[in-house]
Amino acid sequence: MNFNQFNLDSRLLAGINRLGYTEPTPVQIAAIPPALAGDDLIATAQTGTGKTAVFVLPILQKLLTGPRNRTRALIVTPTRELAEQIHESIRDLGTGTKIRSATIYGGVGAAPQVKALRDGVEILVACPGRLLDHIQQGNARLGSVEILVLDEGDRMLDMGFLPDVKRILKHVPAQRQTMLFSATFPPEIEGLAAQTLRHPKRIAIGLSRPAHTVAHALFPVPQQLKTALLLALLKQTDTDSVLIFTRTKHRAEKLSRQIGQAGFRATSLHSDRTQGQRQSALNGFKSGHYQVMVATDIAARGLDVEAISHVINYDMPATADDYIHRIGRTGRAERTGDAFTLVAPDDKDMVRTLEKIMGQPLARQTLADFDYDAPASPISSPKGRLAPAIREAHHTPAVRRIKPLGHRMLHAKPGRRSL
């Protein structure tokens, strides 16, 4: 199948072709037709499967006809980074349509947002809190909204945005098309869906386990040696794009500094950083200026960096769902990637849960030259750039020493490009 079979406007097909995309992904094949038909939609799909295009293309198609200079589509999303990425997709796919979009979120000055709202844009991509501020101040008028998208519904629930979302719903017309995207459906999200959508079509793609393009390995280690082991891993990993997850923003910032002091180009992404700092970190990581980014779960969903070859869980995630979303940052769009998790003794219950989801034991690996019995000590600096990898075969259940493979490394390999 190709995108021509969706009967999209030629201007949208031109945007798709210009981006180099060829075949739609499974979630796009399943969800774009009902979205184009105006049906309400509930969609769940694994990260990295092209979900954004499922709602961006139908929105652009619908807005090609009808009035301009008013808000006809509203996309509500939990994080600033995700809002910017959706806005970028609208801009890239909608080039030549003259359809305008604007982002609305906190942490930045309100004046440009007020100007965009007063000038009139057809699509708003908004985080709940700042959007409510603009509604209350009379800057945002949502009475002409025809399409409402609630993206990352369970993430908005986790971040405490559900009351704000319900308040926003009171300001949009009852007669509209609504699309809800959520990786999981806890009772609160099921309740929101029941109150918000009318006879929705349900689409579910790839929910049971992480992407098959990701190889997984566990690295058992005492808690006090985690940082030393992490830096030893980095020295033995030939890559320029490593995303490391921690449980807290304080630890993310501290670990980023330690990695930088060890000689790597590192940055951090967490909620204590200003929007400008967050955007600078993300742009630097995307461009390759930073080899390593240390992040909290704010980056686990929606972070769109194509060639991340390794995700390392410095801290075990709190839930299996969080694990899937974290490691979904690699192995995207048919590329291959690796997920390493540092496992402390207290993590054994979560390991069992993950292995049940995977349907097989996860490989345990150790570093041949690392002293697992040593007391925690200051970290020494590596020399030069990241060194060649020392890796073990994937999916081996027994604990093994990592054996050298010369200078060969599993790089992110380009596959079929997908939207």
Buried (B, 14 or more C-beta within 10 A) or exposed (E): EEBEEBEBBEBBBBBBEEBEBEEBBBBBBBBBBBBBEEBBBBBBBBBBBBBBBBBBBBBBBBBBEEEEEBBBBBBBBBBBBBBBBBBBBBBBBBBEBEBBBBBBBBBBEBEEBBEBBEEBBBBBBBBBBBBBBBBEEEBBBBEBBBBBBBBBBBBBBBBEBBEBBEBBBEBBEEEBBBBBBBBBBBEEBEEBBEEBBEEBBBBEBBEEBBBEBBBBBBBBBBEEBBBBBBBBBBBBBBBBBBBBBBBEBEBBBBBBEBBBEBBBBBBBBBBEBEBEBBBBBBEBBBEEEBBBBBBBBBBBBBBBBEBBBBBBBBBBBEEBBBBBBBBBBBBBBBBBBBBBBBBBEEBEEBBEEBBEBBEEBBBBBBBEEBEEEEEEEEBEEBEEEBBBBBBBEBEBEEEBEBEEBEEEBBBBEEEEEBB
